[in-house]
Amino acid sequence: MTLKDKIDEDLKLAMKDGDKLKLQTIRSIRALIIEFEKSGSGKDLNKEEEIKLLSTASKKRKDSIEQFRNAGRDELAKKEEYELSILLTYLPKQLSNDEIKKAISELAMKLNAKTKEDFPKLMPAAMKELKGKADGKVVKELVTEFLGK
């Protein structure tokens, strides 16, 4: 089942359940898909593009949550957290910090990356390996920590 089919199915369920926030979030995902299809880029909506769209949307939610928390707007932050939880159901399972550290360690051994100077070599490889499975900020922090030993 493609993402588009799953979204259409979940959209119907959200309408039946009367969950307005879930319906709004699913509609926003559907709008991203339609926008991508009509962009004229000539690309097909494959698994990688789906992950890219959903990752961008979830990153925006995370940034909004942080901004709302800093401004003391907890009710808006909770709304964004709920939307984020819905988005995450469509993304591949997110790795734990320990799993990310293990992957970084394995990549570092392959690339012979040991010092801070090897960051430009290790970071792109780690992002390519962990794309869609881990947040970029977390990966950057853990790569920096690994190389900073």
Phi and psi restraints in degrees (value plus and minus 20) as a CYANA .aco file:
   2 THR   PHI     -98.4   -58.4
   2 THR   PSI     146.3   186.3
   3 LEU   PHI     -80.8   -40.8
   3 LEU   PSI     -61.6   -21.6
   4 LYS   PHI     -80.7   -40.7
   4 LYS   PSI     -62.9   -22.9
   5 ASP   PHI     -84.3   -44.3
   5 ASP   PSI     -62.9   -22.9
   6 LYS   PHI     -83.6   -43.6
   6 LYS   PSI     -62.4   -22.4
   7 ILE   PHI     -81.8   -41.8
   7 ILE   PSI     -65.4   -25.4
   8 ASP   PHI     -80.7   -40.7
   8 ASP   PSI     -61.8   -21.8
   9 GLU   PHI     -85.0   -45.0
   9 GLU   PSI     -66.0   -26.0
  10 ASP   PHI     -87.5   -47.5
  10 ASP   PSI     -50.4   -10.4
  11 LEU   PHI     -82.8   -42.8
  11 LEU   PSI     -64.3   -24.3
  12 LYS   PHI     -82.8   -42.8
  12 LYS   PSI     -63.2   -23.2
  13 LEU   PHI     -83.8   -43.8
  13 LEU   PSI     -61.0   -21.0
  14 ALA   PHI     -84.6   -44.6
  14 ALA   PSI     -56.7   -16.7
  15 MET   PHI     -84.5   -44.5
  15 MET   PSI     -63.6   -23.6
  16 LYS   PHI     -85.0   -45.0
  16 LYS   PSI     -59.4   -19.4
  17 ASP   PHI     -93.9   -53.9
  17 ASP   PSI     -42.2    -2.2
  18 GLY   PHI      57.0    97.0
  18 GLY   PSI      -0.5    39.5
  19 ASP   PHI    -104.1   -64.1
  19 ASP   PSI      76.0   116.0
  20 LYS   PHI     -84.1   -44.1
  20 LYS   PSI     -60.4   -20.4
  21 LEU   PHI     -88.4   -48.4
  21 LEU   PSI     -61.1   -21.1
  22 LYS   PHI     -84.6   -44.6
  22 LYS   PSI     -61.7   -21.7
  23 LEU   PHI     -80.9   -40.9
  23 LEU   PSI     -65.2   -25.2
  24 GLN   PHI     -82.2   -42.2
  24 GLN   PSI     -62.3   -22.3
  25 THR   PHI     -86.4   -46.4
  25 THR   PSI     -64.9   -24.9
  26 ILE   PHI     -85.0   -45.0
  26 ILE   PSI     -57.7   -17.7
  27 ARG   PHI     -83.8   -43.8
  27 ARG   PSI     -56.2   -16.2
  28 SER   PHI     -86.9   -46.9
  28 SER   PSI     -57.0   -17.0
  29 ILE   PHI     -86.1   -46.1
  29 ILE   PSI     -63.8   -23.8
  30 ARG   PHI     -80.6   -40.6
  30 ARG   PSI     -59.7   -19.7
  31 ALA   PHI     -83.5   -43.5
  31 ALA   PSI     -58.8   -18.8
  32 LEU   PHI     -82.2   -42.2
  32 LEU   PSI     -60.9   -20.9
  33 ILE   PHI     -85.2   -45.2
  33 ILE   PSI     -66.6   -26.6
  34 ILE   PHI     -82.9   -42.9
  34 ILE   PSI     -62.5   -22.5
  35 GLU   PHI     -80.5   -40.5
  35 GLU   PSI     -62.2   -22.2
  36 PHE   PHI     -82.9   -42.9
  36 PHE   PSI     -65.1   -25.1
  37 GLU   PHI     -84.5   -44.5
  37 GLU   PSI     -53.0   -13.0
  38 LYS   PHI    -114.2   -74.2
  38 LYS   PSI     -15.8    24.2
  39 SER   PHI     -89.5   -49.5
  39 SER   PSI     -39.9     0.1
  40 GLY   PHI      57.5    97.5
  40 GLY   PSI      -4.3    35.7
  41 SER   PHI     -95.2   -55.2
  41 SER   PSI     -35.4     4.6
  42 GLY   PHI      60.8   100.8
  42 GLY   PSI     -18.4    21.6
  43 LYS   PHI    -109.0   -69.0
  43 LYS   PSI     128.1   168.1
  44 ASP   PHI    -109.0   -69.0
  44 ASP   PSI     132.4   172.4
  45 LEU   PHI    -100.6   -60.6
  45 LEU   PSI      66.7   106.7
  46 ASN   PHI    -114.0   -74.0
  46 ASN   PSI    -199.6  -159.6
  47 LYS   PHI     -77.6   -37.6
  47 LYS   PSI     -61.6   -21.6
  48 GLU   PHI     -84.4   -44.4
  48 GLU   PSI     -62.1   -22.1
  49 GLU   PHI     -87.8   -47.8
  49 GLU   PSI     -57.0   -17.0
  50 GLU   PHI     -80.1   -40.1
  50 GLU   PSI     -67.1   -27.1
  51 ILE   PHI     -82.0   -42.0
  51 ILE   PSI     -60.5   -20.5
  52 LYS   PHI     -82.5   -42.5
  52 LYS   PSI     -66.1   -26.1
  53 LEU   PHI     -80.9   -40.9
  53 LEU   PSI     -67.7   -27.7
  54 LEU   PHI     -89.2   -49.2
  54 LEU   PSI     -56.4   -16.4
  55 SER   PHI     -84.6   -44.6
  55 SER   PSI     -61.8   -21.8
  56 THR   PHI     -82.8   -42.8
  56 THR   PSI     -64.5   -24.5
  57 ALA   PHI     -83.6   -43.6
  57 ALA   PSI     -61.3   -21.3
  58 SER   PHI     -90.3   -50.3
  58 SER   PSI     -54.4   -14.4
  59 LYS   PHI     -83.6   -43.6
  59 LYS   PSI     -59.9   -19.9
  60 LYS   PHI     -82.3   -42.3
  60 LYS   PSI     -60.4   -20.4
  61 ARG   PHI     -84.5   -44.5
  61 ARG   PSI     -63.0   -23.0
  62 LYS   PHI     -82.2   -42.2
  62 LYS   PSI     -62.2   -22.2
  63 ASP   PHI     -83.2   -43.2
  63 ASP   PSI     -61.2   -21.2
  64 SER   PHI     -83.9   -43.9
  64 SER   PSI     -61.5   -21.5
  65 ILE   PHI     -78.9   -38.9
  65 ILE   PSI     -66.1   -26.1
  66 GLU   PHI     -81.9   -41.9
  66 GLU   PSI     -64.7   -24.7
  67 GLN   PHI     -83.1   -43.1
  67 GLN   PSI     -64.1   -24.1
  68 PHE   PHI     -86.2   -46.2
  68 PHE   PSI     -59.6   -19.6
  69 ARG   PHI     -82.1   -42.1
  69 ARG   PSI     -64.3   -24.3
  70 ASN   PHI     -83.9   -43.9
  70 ASN   PSI     -50.1   -10.1
  71 ALA   PHI    -110.0   -70.0
  71 ALA   PSI     -20.0    20.0
  72 GLY   PHI      55.5    95.5
  72 GLY   PSI       3.0    43.0
  73 ARG   PHI    -122.4   -82.4
  73 ARG   PSI      50.4    90.4
  74 ASP   PHI     -82.6   -42.6
  74 ASP   PSI     -54.1   -14.1
  75 GLU   PHI     -84.9   -44.9
  75 GLU   PSI     -58.2   -18.2
  76 LEU   PHI     -93.0   -53.0
  76 LEU   PSI     -54.9   -14.9
  77 ALA   PHI     -84.3   -44.3
  77 ALA   PSI     -60.3   -20.3
  78 LYS   PHI     -85.0   -45.0
  78 LYS   PSI     -58.1   -18.1
  79 LYS   PHI     -81.7   -41.7
  79 LYS   PSI     -65.9   -25.9
  80 GLU   PHI     -85.5   -45.5
  80 GLU   PSI     -56.3   -16.3
  81 GLU   PHI     -83.9   -43.9
  81 GLU   PSI     -59.4   -19.4
  82 TYR   PHI     -85.3   -45.3
  82 TYR   PSI     -63.9   -23.9
  83 GLU   PHI     -81.8   -41.8
  83 GLU   PSI     -60.6   -20.6
  84 LEU   PHI     -82.6   -42.6
  84 LEU   PSI     -62.0   -22.0
  85 SER   PHI     -82.2   -42.2
  85 SER   PSI     -55.2   -15.2
  86 ILE   PHI     -88.1   -48.1
  86 ILE   PSI     -65.1   -25.1
  87 LEU   PHI     -79.9   -39.9
  87 LEU   PSI     -60.7   -20.7
  88 LEU   PHI     -85.0   -45.0
  88 LEU   PSI     -41.4    -1.4
  89 THR   PHI     -88.9   -48.9
  89 THR   PSI     -41.3    -1.3
  90 TYR   PHI    -113.8   -73.8
  90 TYR   PSI     -33.6     6.4
  91 LEU   PHI    -109.8   -69.8
  91 LEU   PSI     137.7   177.7
  92 PRO   PHI     -80.0   -40.0
  92 PRO   PSI     137.3   177.3
  93 LYS   PHI     -74.6   -34.6
  93 LYS   PSI     110.5   150.5
  94 GLN   PHI     -98.2   -58.2
  94 GLN   PSI     116.8   156.8
  95 LEU   PHI     -96.6   -56.6
  95 LEU   PSI     132.0   172.0
  96 SER   PHI     -98.9   -58.9
  96 SER   PSI     146.6   186.6
  97 ASN   PHI     -79.7   -39.7
  97 ASN   PSI     -58.3   -18.3
  98 ASP   PHI     -84.7   -44.7
  98 ASP   PSI     -60.5   -20.5
  99 GLU   PHI     -86.0   -46.0
  99 GLU   PSI     -58.0   -18.0
 100 ILE   PHI     -86.3   -46.3
 100 ILE   PSI     -64.8   -24.8
 101 LYS   PHI     -78.9   -38.9
 101 LYS   PSI     -60.5   -20.5
 102 LYS   PHI     -83.6   -43.6
 102 LYS   PSI     -65.4   -25.4
 103 ALA   PHI     -82.9   -42.9
 103 ALA   PSI     -61.0   -21.0
 104 ILE   PHI     -84.0   -44.0
 104 ILE   PSI     -63.6   -23.6
 105 SER   PHI     -80.0   -40.0
 105 SER   PSI     -64.5   -24.5
 106 GLU   PHI     -84.2   -44.2
 106 GLU   PSI     -62.9   -22.9
 107 LEU   PHI     -84.1   -44.1
 107 LEU   PSI     -60.5   -20.5
 108 ALA   PHI     -81.9   -41.9
 108 ALA   PSI     -58.6   -18.6
 109 MET   PHI     -85.4   -45.4
 109 MET   PSI     -62.6   -22.6
 110 LYS   PHI     -82.5   -42.5
 110 LYS   PSI     -61.0   -21.0
 111 LEU   PHI    -111.6   -71.6
 111 LEU   PSI     -23.2    16.8
 112 ASN   PHI      37.5    77.5
 112 ASN   PSI      24.5    64.5
 113 ALA   PHI    -117.1   -77.1
 113 ALA   PSI     100.1   140.1
 114 LYS   PHI    -149.9  -109.9
 114 LYS   PSI     -45.5    -5.5
 115 THR   PHI    -139.4   -99.4
 115 THR   PSI     152.9   192.9
 116 LYS   PHI     -80.2   -40.2
 116 LYS   PSI     -48.0    -8.0
 117 GLU   PHI     -86.9   -46.9
 117 GLU   PSI     -39.1     0.9
 118 ASP   PHI    -107.3   -67.3
 118 ASP   PSI     -18.9    21.1
 119 PHE   PHI     -73.9   -33.9
 119 PHE   PSI     -67.0   -27.0
 120 PRO   PHI     -83.4   -43.4
 120 PRO   PSI     -37.4     2.6
 121 LYS   PHI    -109.5   -69.5
 121 LYS   PSI     -61.2   -21.2
 122 LEU   PHI    -101.9   -61.9
 122 LEU   PSI     -61.5   -21.5
 123 MET   PHI     -79.5   -39.5
 123 MET   PSI     -70.1   -30.1
 124 PRO   PHI     -81.5   -41.5
 124 PRO   PSI     -57.8   -17.8
 125 ALA   PHI     -85.3   -45.3
 125 ALA   PSI     -60.6   -20.6
 126 ALA   PHI     -85.7   -45.7
 126 ALA   PSI     -62.0   -22.0
 127 MET   PHI     -86.0   -46.0
 127 MET   PSI     -57.9   -17.9
 128 LYS   PHI     -84.9   -44.9
 128 LYS   PSI     -63.0   -23.0
 129 GLU   PHI     -88.5   -48.5
 129 GLU   PSI     -58.4   -18.4
 130 LEU   PHI    -123.2   -83.2
 130 LEU   PSI     -11.5    28.5
 131 LYS   PHI     -75.2   -35.2
 131 LYS   PSI     106.3   146.3
 132 GLY   PHI      62.5   102.5
 132 GLY   PSI     -34.5     5.5
 133 LYS   PHI    -122.7   -82.7
 133 LYS   PSI     -34.3     5.7
 134 ALA   PHI    -171.7  -131.7
 134 ALA   PSI     129.5   169.5
 135 ASP   PHI     -89.1   -49.1
 135 ASP   PSI     115.3   155.3
 136 GLY   PHI     -78.7   -38.7
 136 GLY   PSI     -58.0   -18.0
 137 LYS   PHI     -83.2   -43.2
 137 LYS   PSI     -61.9   -21.9
 138 VAL   PHI     -85.9   -45.9
 138 VAL   PSI     -63.2   -23.2
 139 VAL   PHI     -80.8   -40.8
 139 VAL   PSI     -64.2   -24.2
 140 LYS   PHI     -81.4   -41.4
 140 LYS   PSI     -64.9   -24.9
 141 GLU   PHI     -80.8   -40.8
 141 GLU   PSI     -63.7   -23.7
 142 LEU   PHI     -92.7   -52.7
 142 LEU   PSI     -54.0   -14.0
 143 VAL   PHI     -86.2   -46.2
 143 VAL   PSI     -64.0   -24.0
 144 THR   PHI     -81.7   -41.7
 144 THR   PSI     -64.6   -24.6
 145 GLU   PHI     -80.9   -40.9
 145 GLU   PSI     -63.6   -23.6
 146 PHE   PHI     -82.8   -42.8
 146 PHE   PSI     -64.3   -24.3
 147 LEU   PHI     -99.4   -59.4
 147 LEU   PSI     -37.7     2.3
 148 GLY   PHI    -106.3   -66.3
 148 GLY   PSI     -20.3    19.7
